[in-house]
Amino acid sequence: MTLDGSTRIADEWGMSDQRPGSGTDLLGFIFIFGFGAVFALAGLTTLYLVVGRPDTVNSGDPGVGAIVGGIFALIGFGIMLAAVKMRSLTARKKAAQAKHPEEPWLWRPDWAERRIRSTQGRTALFLWIFALFWNLISWSVAPLALRDAPDEPAAYIVLIFPLVGLGLLTAAAVVSLRMRRYGESIFVPTSLPAVIGGEFRGRIVVSRTIEPERDLRLKLSCVRVVTRGSGKNSSTHEDVLFANSETIAVGDLVQDGHQTEIPVRFTIPWGWPPSDDSNPRNRVVWRIDAEAEMVGIDYRVRFEIPAFVTADSNRQLAEVPKRPIDLETADRLGRPFENSKIGLRRLEDGAVELDFPAGRNPGMMMVLGVIAIVWGAIVVLLAQSDAPLIFPLVFGLFEALIVLAFLHALFSASIVHLRPDGVGYEKRVLGFIRRGWHERAEIAGLSVDVGSQSGNKSWHRLRLDLRSGKKVVLGDGIAERDEAVALEATAEEVLGLRKESGRTEPVRE
């Protein structure tokens, strides 16, 4: 078994060769360890001067100085221990590479053991370290900056940073409480690796008994994680290349003593890039996300799985066939699926009406609303300060765009009529109405793409592709890709459209 297939696909997608030979990143270890040592030394020095030699410094409140020094020391030693652990993991990975040069799915210990641990532990650790560091700096700087607040209103902008710190602490606490309630979750694959161009099965073993209020959702996704810039100007962006969701009925969960098993089964089409972490600034990650609504804190867990081309890959396996909505069931529910935010009904003349109501994505609206309030406060403070006029103008322009996005999410609505002879639509935003109708002969097909994205959360759009080249968005803000694809298949069925047979190429946007 070789990596030739994976390497070729990786090259097509602009990824790096995963074959071993890059060497241990000693400079990276020295940098991280040294960075932690500086923090630890600063913390210990502060503790010594404030507590052991208070007569040598003007320390103010010794208690505050001791707390600050202790936090710096803890963060520093934590970074140093993390560097040592990373060094050890790197050495183990190099040994596994030498032993299994053509099987990268055996390079990670939990992958090789077929007991893939969730990312919750790493997420909680990162959040706590980052939240403590952020709060230490922001709560130390804010009081100093506010001394000039009566004379300089713009100084109040600094209050945003402690508020963000409280949000980070809340997020860290939620992840920790979720881990405490549900214990450890392990993904046990039936076969290793997940085969690109094949079927992938396994089970999630939860160390607690869970009883979801509704059906559990599983999502398989392929994400490209790209880091641009360096230092304080660096930014990381995730592009969802492929995603597929499945619903697991509550009755399909296996309760075994004090634990729960969640069955996992996905088909991975041919043509998508394999897992690749050889370049930390341009990685391809395959994930499985599981979510279930529970009383109190919801169950939510994520796993990173190995996906590669192997001898078992079926190069003829294209996208999973699109399944139209069961219109009889949907008409009875009044929506495509039980938890859908979109309305659906069948009209007497055989047409299908889709209703995309206003305010259908409260999560998106909440995020945009919070950003709009914070950004608006910054604009007001800048306008009242002595800052050059260009600053409130530029910030005000961004505020206008954020408010427009919020209003669109809050008030945008559309009604779509799907008929055998064409598609009609009516869009409404803040009293403005736009109507349209396209004959069947004008329509080349329908498509689904990502309209907006936050982290790895994507909202999809259902588009009408016209033969003239124009694309008309029929409805947006669709939270699940499988629902958007089902709507696409339903529209094609009503219109009598048929896709050409053969391999479906992945959309590379």
C-alpha positions as CSV (number, residue, x, y, z in Angstrom):
1,M,0.0,0.0,0.0
2,T,1.5,3.4,-1.1
3,L,0.8,7.0,-0.8
4,D,0.8,7.6,-4.6
5,G,-2.9,8.3,-4.8
6,S,-3.0,10.6,-1.7
7,T,0.1,12.4,-3.0
8,R,-1.4,13.0,-6.4
9,I,-4.7,14.3,-4.9
10,A,-2.8,16.5,-2.4
11,D,-0.8,18.0,-5.3
12,E,-4.1,18.8,-7.1
13,W,-5.3,20.7,-4.0
14,G,-2.0,22.5,-3.5
15,M,-1.0,20.5,-0.4
16,S,2.4,19.3,0.8
17,D,4.1,15.9,0.4
18,Q,3.5,14.0,3.7
19,R,6.5,11.7,3.4
20,P,8.8,11.8,6.4
21,G,12.1,13.6,6.2
22,S,11.6,17.1,7.4
23,G,13.5,16.6,10.6
24,T,12.7,17.6,14.2
25,D,11.8,21.2,14.6
26,L,14.4,22.0,17.3
27,L,14.2,25.7,16.8
28,G,10.4,25.6,17.4
29,F,11.0,23.7,20.7
30,I,13.6,26.2,21.8
31,F,11.4,29.2,21.0
32,I,8.4,27.8,22.8
33,F,10.3,26.6,25.8
34,G,12.2,29.9,26.0
35,F,9.0,31.9,25.8
36,G,7.6,30.0,28.7
37,A,10.8,30.4,30.6
38,V,10.6,34.2,30.3
39,F,7.1,34.1,31.7
40,A,8.1,31.8,34.5
41,L,11.1,33.9,35.4
42,A,9.1,37.1,35.3
43,G,6.5,35.6,37.6
44,L,9.0,34.2,40.1
45,T,10.9,37.5,40.1
46,T,7.7,39.4,40.9
47,L,6.8,37.0,43.7
48,Y,10.3,37.3,45.2
49,L,10.3,41.1,45.1
50,V,6.7,41.6,46.3
51,V,6.7,38.9,48.9
52,G,10.3,38.4,49.9
53,R,11.7,41.9,49.4
54,P,8.8,44.3,49.8
55,D,11.1,47.1,51.0
56,T,12.9,47.2,47.6
57,V,9.9,48.0,45.4
58,N,6.9,50.2,45.5
59,S,4.5,47.3,45.0
60,G,1.3,48.9,46.1
61,D,-1.0,46.0,47.2
62,P,1.3,43.0,47.9
63,G,-1.7,40.6,47.4
64,V,-2.3,41.8,43.9
65,G,1.4,41.6,43.1
66,A,1.5,38.0,44.5
67,I,-1.5,37.0,42.4
68,V,0.0,38.5,39.2
69,G,3.4,36.9,39.8
70,G,1.8,33.5,40.6
71,I,-0.3,33.6,37.4
72,F,2.7,34.5,35.2
73,A,4.8,31.7,36.8
74,L,2.0,29.1,36.3
75,I,1.5,30.2,32.7
76,G,5.3,30.1,32.1
77,F,5.7,26.6,33.6
78,G,2.7,25.4,31.7
79,I,4.1,26.6,28.4
80,M,7.4,24.9,29.2
81,L,5.7,21.6,30.0
82,A,3.7,21.8,26.8
83,A,6.9,22.4,24.9
84,V,8.5,19.3,26.4
85,K,5.4,17.2,25.7
86,M,5.3,18.5,22.1
87,R,9.0,17.5,21.8
88,S,8.2,14.0,23.0
89,L,5.2,13.6,20.7
90,T,7.4,14.8,17.7
91,A,10.0,12.2,18.5
92,R,7.3,9.5,18.7
93,K,5.9,10.6,15.4
94,K,9.3,10.4,13.7
95,A,9.8,6.9,15.1
96,A,6.4,5.9,13.7
97,Q,7.2,7.5,10.4
98,A,10.4,5.5,10.1
99,K,8.5,2.3,11.0
100,H,5.5,2.9,8.7
101,P,6.7,5.3,6.0
102,E,3.8,4.6,3.7
103,E,1.0,4.5,6.3
104,P,0.6,8.0,7.8
105,W,-2.6,6.9,9.7
106,L,-0.3,5.0,12.0
107,W,1.9,8.1,12.9
108,R,-0.5,9.4,15.6
109,P,-0.7,7.1,18.7
110,D,-4.5,7.3,19.1
111,W,-5.0,6.7,15.4
112,A,-2.7,3.6,15.5
113,E,-4.5,2.3,18.6
114,R,-7.9,2.8,16.9
115,R,-9.1,4.8,20.0
116,I,-9.4,8.3,18.8
117,R,-9.8,10.8,21.6
118,S,-12.0,13.9,21.2
119,T,-10.5,17.3,20.9
120,Q,-12.4,18.5,24.0
121,G,-9.4,18.2,26.4
122,R,-7.1,20.3,24.1
123,T,-9.9,22.8,23.6
124,A,-10.5,23.2,27.3
125,L,-6.8,23.5,28.1
126,F,-6.2,26.1,25.4
127,L,-9.3,28.1,26.4
128,W,-8.3,28.2,30.1
129,I,-4.7,29.2,29.3
130,F,-5.7,31.9,26.8
131,A,-8.6,33.2,29.0
132,L,-6.3,33.5,32.1
133,F,-3.6,35.2,30.1
134,W,-6.1,37.6,28.4
135,N,-7.8,38.5,31.7
136,L,-4.5,39.0,33.5
137,I,-3.4,41.6,30.9
138,S,-6.8,43.2,30.3
139,W,-7.8,43.6,34.0
140,S,-4.3,45.0,34.8
141,V,-4.3,47.5,32.0
142,A,-7.9,48.7,32.1
143,P,-7.7,50.5,35.4
144,L,-4.7,52.4,34.3
145,A,-6.3,53.4,31.0
146,L,-9.5,54.6,32.7
147,R,-7.6,57.1,34.8
148,D,-7.9,59.5,31.8
149,A,-11.4,58.5,31.0
150,P,-13.0,61.8,32.3
151,D,-10.8,63.8,29.9
152,E,-10.7,61.3,27.1
153,P,-13.9,59.3,26.5
154,A,-12.2,57.1,24.0
155,A,-10.3,55.5,26.9
156,Y,-13.5,53.6,27.7
157,I,-12.8,51.4,24.6
158,V,-10.4,49.5,26.8
159,L,-13.4,48.1,28.7
160,I,-14.1,45.8,25.7
161,F,-11.0,43.7,26.6
162,P,-12.2,42.7,30.1
163,L,-15.6,41.9,28.7
164,V,-14.0,39.7,26.1
165,G,-12.0,38.1,28.9
166,L,-15.2,37.2,30.8
167,G,-16.6,35.7,27.6
168,L,-13.5,33.5,27.3
169,L,-13.8,32.4,30.9
170,T,-17.4,31.5,30.3
171,A,-16.5,29.5,27.2
172,A,-13.8,27.6,29.0
173,A,-16.2,26.8,31.9
174,V,-18.8,25.5,29.5
175,V,-16.4,23.1,27.9
176,S,-15.1,21.9,31.3
177,L,-18.7,21.4,32.6
178,R,-19.5,19.4,29.4
179,M,-16.5,17.2,30.0
180,R,-17.4,16.7,33.6
181,R,-21.0,15.7,32.8
182,Y,-20.4,13.4,29.9
183,G,-17.0,12.1,30.7
184,E,-14.6,10.9,28.0
185,S,-15.7,10.2,24.5
186,I,-13.7,7.8,22.3
187,F,-14.2,7.2,18.6
188,V,-13.5,3.5,17.6
189,P,-13.2,3.1,13.8
190,T,-14.2,-0.3,12.4
191,S,-11.4,0.0,9.8
192,L,-8.4,2.4,9.5
193,P,-8.0,4.8,7.8
194,A,-11.2,6.3,6.5
195,V,-11.0,5.6,2.8
196,I,-11.4,8.4,0.3
197,G,-13.7,6.8,-2.2
198,G,-15.3,4.3,0.2
199,E,-17.4,3.8,3.2
200,F,-16.3,4.6,6.7
201,R,-17.8,3.1,9.9
202,G,-17.2,3.1,13.6
203,R,-18.8,4.0,16.9
204,I,-18.5,6.8,19.4
205,V,-18.2,5.4,23.0
206,V,-19.4,7.8,25.6
207,S,-18.5,7.0,29.2
208,R,-21.9,8.1,30.5
209,T,-25.5,7.2,29.7
210,I,-27.0,10.0,27.5
211,E,-30.7,10.4,26.6
212,P,-31.1,13.1,23.9
213,E,-34.3,15.0,23.7
214,R,-34.2,14.7,19.9
215,D,-32.3,12.7,17.2
216,L,-28.5,13.1,17.4
217,R,-26.7,14.8,14.5
218,L,-23.4,13.5,13.1
219,K,-21.3,15.6,10.7
220,L,-18.3,14.5,8.6
221,S,-16.3,17.4,7.2
222,C,-13.1,18.1,5.4
223,V,-11.6,21.4,6.3
224,R,-8.6,23.3,5.0
225,V,-7.0,25.3,7.8
226,V,-4.8,28.1,6.5
227,T,-2.7,30.5,8.6
228,R,-1.6,33.7,7.0
229,G,0.8,36.4,8.2
230,S,3.1,36.1,11.2
231,G,3.3,37.3,14.8
232,K,0.5,39.7,15.9
233,N,-0.6,40.0,12.2
234,S,-1.3,36.3,11.8
235,S,-4.8,35.0,11.2
236,T,-6.2,31.5,10.7
237,H,-9.1,30.7,8.4
238,E,-11.0,27.5,7.9
239,D,-12.5,26.6,4.5
240,V,-15.0,23.8,4.6
241,L,-14.3,21.7,1.4
242,F,-16.7,18.9,2.0
243,A,-19.4,18.2,4.5
244,N,-22.1,15.5,5.0
245,S,-24.5,15.1,7.8
246,E,-26.5,12.1,9.1
247,T,-29.2,11.8,11.7
248,I,-29.1,9.1,14.4
249,A,-32.4,8.2,16.0
250,V,-32.5,8.0,19.8
251,G,-33.5,4.4,19.5
252,D,-30.4,3.5,17.5
253,L,-28.1,4.4,20.4
254,V,-26.7,1.4,22.3
255,Q,-26.8,1.7,26.1
256,D,-24.3,-0.7,27.5
257,G,-24.2,-0.5,31.3
258,H,-23.1,3.0,32.2
259,Q,-21.9,4.0,28.7
260,T,-23.5,4.8,25.4
261,E,-22.4,3.8,21.9
262,I,-23.3,6.0,18.9
263,P,-23.1,4.3,15.5
264,V,-21.2,6.1,12.8
265,R,-21.4,5.5,9.1
266,F,-20.4,7.8,6.2
267,T,-19.6,7.5,2.5
268,I,-16.6,9.6,1.4
269,P,-16.6,10.4,-2.3
270,W,-13.5,10.2,-4.4
271,G,-11.5,13.3,-5.2
272,W,-11.2,15.1,-1.9
273,P,-7.8,15.8,-0.4
274,P,-6.4,13.4,2.3
275,S,-5.5,14.4,5.9
276,D,-2.3,16.4,5.8
277,D,-0.5,18.2,8.7
278,S,3.0,18.3,7.1
279,N,2.6,22.1,6.7
280,P,1.3,23.7,9.9
281,R,0.2,26.8,7.9
282,N,-1.8,24.8,5.4
283,R,-3.4,21.7,6.8
284,V,-6.2,19.4,5.7
285,V,-8.3,18.1,8.6
286,W,-11.1,15.5,8.5
287,R,-13.5,15.8,11.4
288,I,-16.5,14.0,12.9
289,D,-18.8,16.2,15.0
290,A,-21.6,14.8,17.1
291,E,-24.3,16.9,18.7
292,A,-27.3,16.1,20.8
293,E,-29.8,18.3,22.6
294,M,-29.9,17.4,26.3
295,V,-31.5,18.9,29.4
296,G,-28.9,21.4,30.6
297,I,-25.6,21.4,28.7
298,D,-25.9,19.8,25.3
299,Y,-23.7,16.9,24.3
300,R,-21.1,18.1,21.8
301,V,-17.9,16.4,20.8
302,R,-15.4,16.4,17.9
303,F,-12.8,14.0,16.6
304,E,-10.0,14.3,14.0
305,I,-9.9,11.2,11.9
306,P,-7.4,10.0,9.3
307,A,-8.7,10.0,5.7
308,F,-6.5,8.7,2.9
309,V,-6.4,7.1,-0.5
310,T,-5.7,3.3,-0.2
311,A,-5.9,0.2,-2.3
312,D,-9.6,0.0,-1.3
313,S,-10.4,3.4,-2.8
314,N,-13.1,3.4,-5.5
315,R,-12.2,6.1,-8.0
316,Q,-15.7,5.8,-9.5
317,L,-17.4,6.7,-6.3
318,A,-18.7,10.2,-6.9
319,E,-20.8,12.3,-4.6
320,V,-23.4,10.5,-2.5
321,P,-26.6,10.5,-4.5
322,K,-28.9,13.4,-3.6
323,R,-32.2,12.3,-2.0
324,P,-35.2,14.5,-2.5
325,I,-37.5,15.3,0.4
326,D,-40.4,13.0,1.2
327,L,-43.0,15.6,0.2
328,E,-45.9,13.7,1.8
329,T,-44.2,13.7,5.2
330,A,-42.9,17.2,4.8
331,D,-46.3,18.6,3.9
332,R,-47.7,17.0,7.1
333,L,-44.9,18.5,9.2
334,G,-45.1,21.8,7.4
335,R,-41.3,21.8,6.9
336,P,-38.7,19.7,5.1
337,F,-37.5,18.0,8.3
338,E,-38.6,17.9,11.8
339,N,-36.1,20.5,13.1
340,S,-36.0,22.6,10.0
341,K,-36.5,26.4,10.2
342,I,-37.9,26.4,6.6
343,G,-41.6,26.1,5.8
344,L,-42.9,23.7,3.1
345,R,-46.3,22.9,1.7
346,R,-47.8,21.5,-1.4
347,L,-50.2,23.6,-3.3
348,E,-53.4,22.4,-5.0
349,D,-51.9,22.8,-8.5
350,G,-49.0,20.5,-7.7
351,A,-46.5,23.2,-6.9
352,V,-44.2,23.1,-3.9
353,E,-43.9,26.2,-1.8
354,L,-40.8,26.9,0.3
355,D,-40.9,29.6,3.0
356,F,-37.7,31.0,4.2
357,P,-39.0,33.1,7.2
358,A,-37.3,36.1,8.7
359,G,-35.2,35.5,11.8
360,R,-34.6,31.9,11.0
361,N,-31.1,31.8,12.3
362,P,-31.1,33.2,15.9
363,G,-27.5,32.1,16.5
364,M,-26.2,34.1,13.6
365,M,-28.3,37.1,14.6
366,M,-27.0,37.0,18.2
367,V,-23.3,37.0,17.0
368,L,-23.9,39.8,14.6
369,G,-25.9,41.8,17.2
370,V,-23.2,41.5,19.8
371,I,-20.5,42.6,17.2
372,A,-22.7,45.5,16.1
373,I,-23.2,46.8,19.7
374,V,-19.5,46.5,20.6
375,W,-18.3,48.1,17.3
376,G,-21.0,50.8,17.6
377,A,-19.7,51.7,21.1
378,I,-16.2,52.0,19.6
379,V,-17.5,54.4,16.9
380,V,-19.3,56.6,19.5
381,L,-16.2,56.8,21.7
382,L,-13.9,57.6,18.8
383,A,-16.3,60.3,17.6
384,Q,-16.3,62.0,21.0
385,S,-12.5,61.8,21.3
386,D,-9.8,63.8,19.8
387,A,-8.9,61.1,17.4
388,P,-8.5,62.1,13.7
389,L,-11.7,62.2,11.8
390,I,-10.6,59.3,9.5
391,F,-10.8,56.8,12.4
392,P,-14.5,57.3,13.3
393,L,-15.3,57.4,9.6
394,V,-13.6,54.1,8.8
395,F,-14.9,52.4,11.9
396,G,-18.4,53.8,11.1
397,L,-18.3,52.3,7.6
398,F,-17.6,48.9,9.1
399,E,-20.3,49.4,11.6
400,A,-22.8,50.1,8.8
401,L,-21.8,46.9,7.0
402,I,-22.3,44.9,10.3
403,V,-25.7,46.5,10.9
404,L,-26.8,45.7,7.4
405,A,-25.8,42.1,7.8
406,F,-27.7,42.0,11.1
407,L,-30.8,43.5,9.6
408,H,-30.6,41.1,6.7
409,A,-30.4,38.1,9.0
410,L,-33.3,39.5,11.1
411,F,-35.8,40.7,8.5
412,S,-34.8,38.9,5.2
413,A,-37.5,36.5,4.1
414,S,-38.4,34.8,0.8
415,I,-41.2,32.6,-0.7
416,V,-40.3,30.2,-3.5
417,H,-42.7,28.4,-5.7
418,L,-41.4,25.3,-7.5
419,R,-43.4,24.3,-10.6
420,P,-42.8,21.9,-13.5
421,D,-42.9,24.9,-15.8
422,G,-40.6,27.2,-13.8
423,V,-39.6,28.8,-10.5
424,G,-41.1,31.9,-9.0
425,Y,-39.9,33.8,-5.9
426,E,-40.7,36.8,-3.7
427,K,-38.0,38.3,-1.5
428,R,-38.8,40.8,1.3
429,V,-36.4,42.9,3.4
430,L,-37.6,45.8,5.6
431,G,-40.7,46.4,3.4
432,F,-38.8,46.2,0.1
433,I,-40.2,43.4,-2.2
434,R,-38.6,41.9,-5.2
435,R,-40.4,39.3,-7.3
436,G,-39.1,37.1,-10.1
437,W,-40.1,34.2,-12.4
438,H,-38.0,32.0,-14.6
439,E,-39.4,29.6,-17.2
440,R,-38.2,26.0,-17.3
441,A,-36.3,26.7,-20.5
442,E,-34.2,29.4,-18.9
443,I,-33.0,27.2,-16.1
444,A,-29.7,25.3,-16.5
445,G,-29.8,23.7,-13.0
446,L,-29.6,24.3,-9.2
447,S,-26.7,24.4,-6.9
448,V,-25.7,24.7,-3.3
449,D,-22.8,26.7,-1.9
450,V,-21.6,28.3,1.3
451,G,-23.1,31.8,1.8
452,S,-21.4,32.7,5.1
453,Q,-19.1,31.0,7.5
454,S,-18.0,31.4,11.1
455,G,-15.2,29.1,12.2
456,N,-16.2,25.7,10.9
457,K,-19.9,26.6,11.0
458,S,-21.3,27.2,7.5
459,W,-24.7,28.5,6.3
460,H,-25.6,27.4,2.8
461,R,-27.5,29.0,-0.1
462,L,-29.9,27.4,-2.6
463,R,-29.2,29.0,-6.0
464,L,-30.9,28.9,-9.4
465,D,-28.4,28.7,-12.2
466,L,-29.7,30.2,-15.5
467,R,-28.5,29.4,-18.9
468,S,-27.6,33.1,-19.3
469,G,-24.9,32.6,-16.6
470,K,-26.8,34.5,-14.0
471,K,-27.3,33.0,-10.6
472,V,-30.3,33.7,-8.4
473,V,-30.2,33.0,-4.7
474,L,-33.6,31.4,-3.8
475,G,-32.9,31.0,-0.1
476,D,-30.0,31.4,2.3
477,G,-29.1,30.8,5.9
478,I,-29.6,27.0,5.6
479,A,-27.7,25.6,8.6
480,E,-27.2,22.0,7.4
481,R,-25.7,21.1,4.1
482,D,-27.7,17.9,3.8
483,E,-31.0,19.9,4.1
484,A,-29.8,22.3,1.4
485,V,-28.8,19.4,-0.9
486,A,-32.2,17.8,-0.2
487,L,-34.0,21.0,-1.2
488,E,-31.8,21.1,-4.4
489,A,-32.8,17.5,-5.3
490,T,-36.5,18.3,-4.6
491,A,-36.4,21.3,-6.9
492,E,-34.7,19.3,-9.6
493,E,-37.4,16.6,-9.2
494,V,-40.3,19.1,-9.5
495,L,-38.7,20.8,-12.5
496,G,-37.8,17.5,-14.2
497,L,-34.1,18.3,-14.3
498,R,-31.6,15.5,-14.5
499,K,-27.9,15.7,-13.8
500,E,-25.6,14.1,-16.3
501,S,-24.5,10.7,-15.2
502,G,-20.9,10.1,-14.3
503,R,-18.5,11.4,-11.8
504,T,-19.3,14.6,-10.0
505,E,-16.2,16.8,-9.6
506,P,-15.8,18.5,-6.2
507,V,-16.5,22.3,-6.3
508,R,-13.1,24.0,-5.6
509,E,-14.0,27.6,-4.6
